[in-house]
Amino acid sequence: MPARSQRWLSRTAASAVVLACLAALHVPVTAAQPSPESYSDHAAGSQIAEHEPVHPVEASELVLTGPTVPGMDVSSHQGDVDWPHWWDQGMRFAYVKATEGTGYVNPKFGQQYDGSYQVGMVRGAYHFALPDRSDGAAQANYFVDHGGGWSADARTLPGALDVEYNPYSDDKCYGLAPEAMVGWVRQFAETYQARTGRWPMIYTSTSWWDMCTGRLGDFTTTNPLWVARYAESVGTLPHRWSAHSIWQHTSTPIDQNLFNGTMDDLVALARG
């Protein structure tokens, strides 16, 4: 038998002995949660596409009620992004994943965040929430400390909180009751505002938000809405919001968004 196989069997046998001893002592054994680094998909909206209906439509078929500005969002899943290409495709703003929980930083953040800015786009950073791992304040601070800040340069959008389906468990709401989920989001938002002077954008879907917040809480006076719905229209918005700032309308071939307004409106949002 090869030495590698012998070592593997030795480790396996040792693990079995440890587990048996713990069982005899009635010590509970908790399965380790997968880490963000081991999860293969960090793209905003990807979990929503897996859990909700997707109705692909051509850009010309989208139902719009006023002027819009095309944009996109990316994560490490996209690797090094060809920003001149996407600028030529009409993209004028971008959100870039910075962090997840309190243990993951996008290794491509620099190329993506700086590259979008250098090509001329208005850019912002977003954080993927893991509400079952740590509280909202801890994750907001981690986000700001690892690229999620804001500057009044008219080219930087307020940071965004991506709060949606749990990618690591079948528990879609991370084990939190609606009141606790609302409290978690509020704590994140208030901490981010205290650190940066700006309220974060909230990215979500109507179905997830209404299910996991129980239609409680009201963030409409503080937090702009970035809503995901892959259909011909933006549809019904999450509880209390009467207008959206950004609509993510497709994830093919990349996550694509429409800002609800003119380019001057987008710059005004960046200025704060």
Buried (B, 14 or more C-beta within 10 A) or exposed (E): EEEEEEEEEEEEEEEEEEEEEEEEEEEEEEEEEEEBEEEEEBBBBBBBBEBBEEEEBEEEEBEBEEEBBBBBBBBBBBEEBEBEEBBEEEBBBBBBBBBBBBEBBBEBBEBBBEBBBEBEBBBBBBBBBBBBBBBBBBBBBBBBBBBBBBEEEEBBBBBBBBBBBBBBEEEBBBEBEBEBBBBBBBBBBBBBBEBBEBBBBBBBBBBBBBBBBBEBBEBBEEBBBBBBBBBBBBBEBBBBBEEBBBBBBBBEEBBBBBBBBEBEBBBEBBEB
